Amino acid sequence: MTELRERFGRPLRLGVIGGGPEAWIGRMHRGAAEMDGWWRPVAGVFSSDAARSRTGGAALGFDPGRSYGGVDEMLRQERLRQDGIDAVTIMTPNDTHYPFAVAALDAGLDVVCDKPVTHDFAQACDLVARTRRGGRIFAVAHGYSAYPMTRYARRLVRDGVLGPVRLVQVEYIQSGMATRVEEGPQNNRLRWILDPRRSGLALVMSAIGCHAQHLASFTSGFAVARVAADVGALVPGRKLIDHVSALLEFDGGARGTFTVTQAAAGGENDIRLRIYGDKGMLDWCHREPSYLRLALQGEAARIIGRGDAFLPPEIIALGRTPRGHPEGLREAFANIYADVAQDRMARTLGESVPELPYPRIEDGAHTMAFIEACIASQASRGWVDVARLPAQ
């Protein structure tokens, strides 16, 4: 794809919203965007406080004249420049994702957005409509689906290696809420996370559940059709939702199990995915993201590694170092940014757009519908259908 970049003639220019000097997610996004030369972050808003935003941009090495005090100012000023930004990346508190995305789309820009994309399904449907109406690109930063081995898992399922999918199991376990952090000292980040009006409909779903659901749907190839969910808290007396377990039914009839929690003492960002077909199964673990276990019925299990010579070229291209050298989440994020850049450059040049499996706003909307269905299932104590995007 380097030829595409050469034909386009320059890296795409990126405006950053959020991710100030002390935010790890800012370093993740900026480093991923620049990693392969597709993007150059050139402007940004780095704090909700105008003065801190300006000083924060300068501290990160941004041009002080393009370190803006607010999103509206950045969009307005960048529109006046011949070298203005082509897209924005949003990594701010959850309740700001929707208004910032609306502003960027209405300004004619592409968007890369952290999860959850919105507060609810209705807002997500609006973003889908705006994206389609404006002919824009809207990507969601679900990095776990951009590892070489999760994308290869998707390829194996689509190629029928497992046969028809029968069962999908996904879990995401953390320990950050295993103690009563809400009763301890709070910084700005913790204050918005612990406020349901800002963090979202269900804290654990906004934080990690959306990743687990997307990973399951992405690799299996199926949206979730119905859920029967247990939504609540593992920590006694806690009002915030720190745990969701659910039985799933996917389009096409496959069954599934889903478990996410931030309150499992000793848990360490532990993500696990298993897909079973009528011929065999796949097993992927975030602890060893460069490897995928394939076990076909009646055959010896195989461990497939990132960089193995027999892998399809498009899977090998997702890695950057020889097999055995560690790669991680930053490289996975970089794969999303590379996909988005190739999509935008091809569209701008009027060329055919290759199949690029980055997470789109339609995926983000399905996640919001899934979250609402889990909450409704808890209230009704039964199965609930997951809403569909309205016909457009």
N, C-alpha and C positions, 0 to 999 in steps of 0.2 A: 504493500500500500504506500510505500514511500514515493512511488511515481505520482499518486494522487496528490500528495502533499506538495510535490514539486510543481505539478500543474497548477495548483491553487496559488502557489507563490509565496505564502507566508504562514506562520502559525496563526491560529484563531486567537482573538483577544478576549480575555476573560475578566469579568467584574466579580469580585468576591463580596458576598454579603454575610458578615459574621466571621467567626474564626480569628479572633484577635490574638495578640502575642502569647497569651497564656493558654490558649485553647488547643488541645491536642488534635481535635477534629479539623481545625484550620490547617495545621501542618500536614495532616493526612491529605486533604483535598488539594492544597496548593502543590505539594510534592508530586501527587499522582497526576495532576493535570499537566505538569511540566515534564514528567519523566521521559516521555517518548518524543518530545518536540512538537506535539500537535497543538499545544496551547501555550499562551504566555499570559499569566495574570498581570494586568496592567493598572487596575483601579480597584477600589473597594470601599466598603463601609464596615468598620471593624468593631463597632460598639454602638449601643443605643444612645450613648452619650456622645454628642457631637465632638466635644473637645478630645475625649479619649479616643474616638475613632480616628481623628486626624493624627494625633501623636502615635497611635498604634500602627497606622499605616506606615508612617515614617520609620518607626522602629523595625518594621518588617522589611524595609528596603523599598517600599513603594514611593513613587514620585509624590511629594507632599501636595502638589497641585491636583493629584488624582486620588488623594486620600480624603474622602468626602465625609461630611457630617451627618448625612442621611441618605436613604435610598432614593427618594424623589430627586434630591440634588444630583446624585450620581447619574440617574437616568436622563435627567434634563441636560446636564453638562456634557455627558458623553455623546448624546445625540448631535450636539453641535460640532463635534470634532470629526475631522476626516479619518482619523485613526481611532474612532470610538469602538467600544466593546461590541463583540458579536453575541455574547451570551453572559448569563450570570450563573453563579453557583451559590446556593442558599444553605447555610449551616447555622441557623439562628434558633432561638427557642420555638417550640412547636407551634404555638399560637400565631406566630408571624409568618409561617411558611405560605399560607394561602394568600394573604394580602401582598406579600412581596412577589410571589409568583404571578399574581394577577397584574401587578404593575409592570413586571418585566415583559410578560406576554403582550400586554397592551402597547408596550413600547417597541414591539417588533423583534424581541430578543428570544433566543433559545434559553432553556432553563435546565440546570442540573440541581436537584433538590434532595436534601436529606429526608429521611422518613420521620414521622408520617407526613404525607404530602399535605394533609388538611386536618381539620378538626373532625369532620364527618363526611359521609358518603355524598351528601348533596353538594358540598363545596368541591369535592373531588370530581363529580360529574361536570360541574361548571368549568373546572380547569381542563378537562377533556374537551369540552365544547370549544373553549377559547383556543386551545392548542390546534385543534383541527381547523377551526375557522381561519386562523391566521397562518396556517401552513408552517407552524413552528415545530421544533423538537423539544420534548420534555422528557428528561431521563430522571430516574429515581436511584439514589445511591445505595442500592442493595449489593454491597460488595461481595457477599458470600456466594452469589450466583455467578460471579465473574472469575472465580478461580479456574485454572485450566481443567482441574479434575471434576468440578461440578458441571462445567460446560460439556466435558466429555461424557459424564453420566447422562446428561440430557440427550446427547447424540446417540448413545447406546440404546436408550429407551425409544427414541424416535425411529431408530433403525430396526427395532424389533428384536434385539438381542435377548431381552428378557421375556419376550412374548407379551401378551396382553397384561397390563398392570392390574394387580389384584389388591395390593396393600402398600400404603405409604406411611412411614413412621418418621416423625421429625420432633426434635426437642432442642431447646435452648435453655441452658441452666446457668444462672449467675448467683452471686452471693452479696451483691452490693446493698441489698435491702434486708439482709439477714438479721441485722440489729435494728433497733428503733432509731434510725437516723433522724426521723422527724422530731424527736425529742432532744436532739443534740444541737450544737451550734450549726448555723446555716450560712452559707455564702450565697451570692447571687444565683449561681447555677442551681443549687439545691432548692432555693426558694421557688423558682419557677417549676422545677421538676415535681415538687411536692404539692403544687397547686393544680387540681384537676382542670380548672378553667384554662390553664395554660399548657399543661402537659398532654391532655387529651382525654378521650372517653374512658380509657383504662390504662393506667400507667405502664404496666408490664407489656401490654400490647403495643403501645406507642414506642417503647424503648427497644424491645427485642422480638416481641411476638410477630410484628409485621415482617421482620427478616425471616423468621421460621416459616411462616405461611407462604411467603413469596418463594423461598427455596424449594418447598415441597411442590408448589404449582409449577414452577419453572422447570424443574428436572423431570417431573412426571408428565408434563405437557397438558395438565388438566386444571381447570378452575375448580374451586370448592363449590359444591351445589347446596349442601345442607350440613348443619352442625348441631351437635348436642353437647353443650359446654357447661363446665363447672368454673365459675368466675368468682374470685374472692381473694382472701389473704391467708397465707400460711402463718404469719405472725399473729398470735391471738390479740384481738381488740383493735387491730389496725383497720383504718377506714379506707386506705388506698388499696388498689388492686395490685397484688404482687404475684399472683399465680393464676394461670388458666390452663385447664386440661380439657380436651375436647375429642369426641368421636367425630370423624369426618366422612362425608360421602362426596366423591368427586364426580364431575361430569364423566360419563362413560361407565359409572357404576363401581369404580374402585373404592375400597374403604381406606380409612386412615386413622391414625392417632396423632395427637398434637399436645405437647406439654411445654410450657414456658414458665419460668419463675425467676425472680431476682432475689428470692429469699431463701435459697438453699445454702446453708452454712458450709463453707469449704468449696463451693462450686466456683469454677474459674472459666467463665466464658466458653462453656462446653456445648458445642453444637454437634448434633448427630443426625444423619439422614440415612434411612434405609428404604429401598424400593424393591418390592417383590413382584415378579411376574410369574407366569405359569411355567417358565423355563429356568428361572434362577433369580438372583438378587444382586443388588449393588449396595455397598456400605461405604459412607464417607464420614470422616470425623474432622472437625476443625483443628483438633490437636495435631493432626498430621495432614495438612491440607493438600500436600503435593502427591498424595497417594489415594488410590481408589481400589477397593476390594470388589472383585467380580467373582461370584460363585454360581456356576450353572449346575443344575441338577445332574448328578451322576459324574461330574468332572471335578478335578482338583481345583480348589480356589486359586485365583490369580491376584497378585498385587500389581497394579498398573501405576507407573510413576510418571510424573510430569517430565517431559523430555524423552520418553521412550521413542525409539526410532520409528516404530510402526504406527504411531499416532497420526491422525490426519494433520496436514500442514497448518490448518487454521487453529488447531488446538496447540500444536507446538509453538506457534507464533505468540500465544498468550503468555509464555514464559520468557524470561530474559537471561537466565543463567543455566548452565548445564545441570542435569539431574544430580541431586545430592547437595546442591547449594541451596540454602533456605530462601524461600520467597514467602511473602505474606500478604496482609490486607492492603498495604499501600499499592502493591503490584496489581491486586485485583481491582482496586479503585481505578488505577491507571488504564485497565482494560475497558472500563466503562467510558472514561474520557476519550480513549482512542476510538471507540465505536461511534460516539456522538460526533466527534470531529470528522470522521470519514463520511458519516451520513450527511452532515452539513456541507462539507466540501463537494461531495458528489452532487447534491441537490443544486448548489450554487452554480456549478459548472454545467448543469444540465445533463449529467451522466447518469447511467443506471445505478441505483443504490443497491449495494450488496446486502445479503441477509446478515443483519447484525443483531444479536440477541440481547442487547442491553435492556434493562427494565424501563418500561415506558409509563406514562401517566395513566394509561388504561390499567396497568398492573397495580399502580398505586390506588386507583379507585376500587379495584376488586378487593384490595386489602382493607380499605375502609368499610366496604360492605361486609366483609368477613368479621371485622371487629364488632360492628353493630349487631350482626347475627349472633355472635357469641354472647353478647350482653342480653339480647332478647331471649336467647335460649335459657340463660340463668334465671331470668325473670319468670319464664313460662314453665321451666323444669321439663322441657321437651325439645324435640327437633325443630329447627327453624331454617327456612330457605334463605340462602344468601342472595341479596338483591343483584339484579343485572343492570348494566348500563342501559339507559334509554336508547331506543333506536334513533339514529341520526342520518 
